[in-house]
Amino acid sequence: MSRTRRDVNAMKTFLWALIAIALNGVGLWVVVGPWYPTNRAEMILIATLFGLPALGGFWMLYSAVRYEKRPLPFVLLAFVPFSFLWYYFERIRFRKASPEIVKP
């Protein structure tokens, strides 16, 4: 059974969507659920869970405006929580591996 590049890209997109849904589900569970952080490590974990998407979104906005030829789709995607993970692993790491893609 041969897999085409399109199939691989569809599977990667599906995997990233599942990761984003799972992380948002954990955040929803923290907000709505009966669990309450009782020690410092749990508080740091919760602060990271809610702070990281905001900081990552700002980084993604900056990086998309600065380095992408057509930044609008990536700017809009930056408003989706945890989408910066996809952007880093699928766009930035690929760009670093292929320096001829980066515009000066």
PyMOL commands that set and color helices and strands:
alter all, ss='L'
color gray80, all
select helices_A, chain A and resi 5-32+40-67+72-77+83-97+99-101
alter helices_A, ss='H'
color red, helices_A
deselect
rebuild
show_as cartoon
